[in-house]
Amino acid sequence: MVVDDKVEFRILDHARLENEYMSFKLEDDTIVKVKVDLDRVGKATNFTNPDGTPHYAINTSVKLSIIHADRTFSVPRSNIKTQPQTSPPKQMFK
């Protein structure tokens, strides 16, 4: 007898109920914004927890946004993509 060892899930849609970010102000006036997202949520269709409650699989991600008090930032010059300079188009008629 072969026992099926796979738990199957039905993907559930979800909607955010409150603010997108939690914001914190640090003592140096830096603002830290934290966003938690649900990437994928599934409810098992052929399995329940030992107490009979539904079993969920939830994938999350955390995103941080840091805004310094002086509202400046820097990146290495090598990260700046520049387009080659081109000559202005020649005029056909004068």
MIFI-240219 format. One record per atom (N, C-alpha, C): x, y, z. Coordinates in steps of 0.02 Angstrom, whole numbers, padded with zeros to 5 digits, always signed. Example, Ala and Ser with C-alpha at 12.3 -4.5 7.8 and 13.67 -1.06 7.14 Angstrom:
BEGIN
+00660-00284+00390+00615-00225+00390+00660-00165+00390+00642-00112+00354+00684-00053+00357+00645+00002+00394
//
This chain:
BEGIN
+00042-00059+00000+00000+00000+00000+00045+00063+00000+00033+00109-00048+00071+00171-00054+00033+00227-00019+00067+00261+00026+00036+00317+00062+00058+00382+00028+00008+00423+00010+00024+00488-00022+00051+00534+00032+00114+00556+00025+00145+00599+00076+00144+00672+00057+00104+00691+00008+00101+00761-00013+00042+00796+00020+00055+00856+00045+00001+00898+00070-00015+00948+00015-00077+00951-00006-00097+00997-00060-00127+01060-00030-00115+01116-00063-00138+01181-00039-00178+01216-00093-00227+01255-00071-00263+01300-00116-00238+01370-00100-00216+01406-00151-00190+01474-00142-00246+01521-00124-00235+01561-00073-00285+01610-00050-00263+01680-00069-00310+01720-00093-00297+01791-00104-00298+01826-00036-00267+01884-00033-00266+01922+00029-00267+01996+00015-00289+02034+00064-00293+02107+00058-00264+02138+00122-00226+02192+00114-00197+02227+00171-00253+02264+00208-00253+02257+00274-00305+02288+00314-00285+02355+00344-00221+02366+00354-00199+02427+00386-00145+02460+00346-00109+02506+00376-00056+02543+00342-00005+02497+00309+00024+02522+00255+00073+02484+00218+00139+02478+00256+00158+02531+00292+00222+02532+00328+00211+02546+00402+00255+02519+00443+00262+02541+00513+00324+02586+00512+00318+02646+00539+00374+02694+00537+00399+02707+00607+00465+02713+00612+00498+02726+00676+00547+02784+00666+00549+02829+00716+00597+02884+00713+00652+02870+00765+00714+02867+00742+00770+02854+00786+00793+02919+00819+00832+02914+00872+00853+02974+00908+00896+03021+00867+00926+02996+00811+00965+03041+00767+00922+03068+00710+00856+03062+00718+00805+03086+00670+00801+03045+00606+00835+02988+00603+00827+02943+00546+00759+02909+00552+00726+02901+00495+00662+02867+00492+00674+02797+00464+00648+02746+00498+00651+02677+00473+00580+02655+00460+00567+02635+00398+00501+02609+00380+00507+02534+00369+00461+02497+00397+00461+02424+00391+00395+02403+00359+00401+02362+00307+00342+02336+00273+00346+02260+00273+00294+02228+00296+00290+02155+00294+00238+02138+00241+00256+02095+00195+00210+02074+00142+00198+01999+00146+00139+01979+00127+00125+01909+00116+00138+01895+00042+00185+01850+00029+00201+01833-00040+00154+01780-00067+00141+01729-00026+00095+01677-00047+00064+01645+00015-00001+01633+00012-00036+01600+00067-00075+01542+00039-00069+01485+00071-00106+01426+00050-00138+01392+00110-00195+01361+00098-00231+01323+00150-00232+01251+00127-00209+01206+00171-00207+01135+00153-00277+01108+00139-00282+01070+00085-00347+01041+00066-00355+00969+00088-00299+00935+00103-00302+00865+00122-00265+00851+00188-00261+00902+00231-00225+00895+00294-00251+00947+00343-00257+00930+00406-00273+00977+00459-00223+00968+00515-00218+01018+00559-00175+01013+00617-00203+00960+00665-00162+00934+00710-00185+00882+00756-00248+00902+00796-00257+00967+00808-00316+00988+00846-00377+01001+00801-00369+00986+00736-00425+00993+00689-00430+01060+00655-00387+01108+00672-00389+01174+00640-00355+01171+00572-00372+01217+00527-00341+01217+00461-00266+01227+00465-00230+01200+00417-00158+01208+00412-00142+01255+00355-00103+01307+00369-00086+01358+00319-00011+01356+00305+00007+01373+00243+00077+01385+00223+00080+01458+00202+00122+01496+00237+00126+01568+00224+00198+01589+00211+00209+01620+00153+00274+01647+00135+00271+01723+00143+00320+01751+00180+00321+01822+00193+00387+01853+00170+00386+01920+00166+00448+01957+00153+00445+02021+00194+00504+02045+00213+00510+02107+00251+00552+02156+00210+00526+02217+00203+00561+02268+00165+00575+02327+00211+00637+02351+00209+00657+02408+00250+00671+02468+00206+00651+02526+00229+00667+02589+00196+00695+02635+00249+00756+02659+00238+00789+02702+00287+00800+02771+00257+00773+02821+00291+00778+02890+00268+00819+02928+00319+00880+02946+00301+00924+02983+00346+00897+03053+00359+00914+03081+00416+00888+03147+00435+00903+03201+00384+00962+03197+00352+00980+03248+00302+00951+03232+00233+00915+03176+00228+00880+03154+00166+00928+03148+00107+00989+03126+00120+01037+03115+00066+01058+03042+00066+01086+03020+00011+01115+02954+00006+01169+02954-00047+01208+02901-00050+01261+02897-00101+01264+02827-00129+01289+02822-00189+01301+02758-00222+01369+02761-00256+01403+02705-00264+01467+02706-00299+01458+02731-00371+01507+02769-00395+01504+02793-00465+01495+02736-00514+01524+02678-00498+01519+02622-00544+01447+02597-00553+01403+02616-00507+01333+02595-00512+01291+02642-00556+01319+02699-00575+01283+02748-00615+01290+02730-00688+01232+02718-00718+01232+02701-00790+01224+02766-00829+01271+02778-00873+01267+02838-00915+01260+02817-00987+01226+02859-01025+01217+02845-01096+01272+02881-01133+01298+02850-01186+01350+02884-01225+01322+02948-01254+01364+03000-01255+01342+03063-01283+01338+03057-01359+01286+03086-01386+01277+03085-01459+01278+03156-01485+01296+03162-01547+01296+03228-01578+01224+03249-01592+01211+03314-01590+01143+03336-01607+01128+03319-01681+01066+03307-01698+01049+03289-01767+01068+03346-01815+01091+03328-01873+01109+03378-01924+01046+03406-01955+01048+03471-01968+00990+03502-02000+00993+03488-02074+00937+03468-02100+00933+03453-02172+00922+03516-02213+00884+03564-02186+00868+03625-02223+00886+03685-02182+00907+03737-02216+00922+03800-02181+00876+03853-02203
//
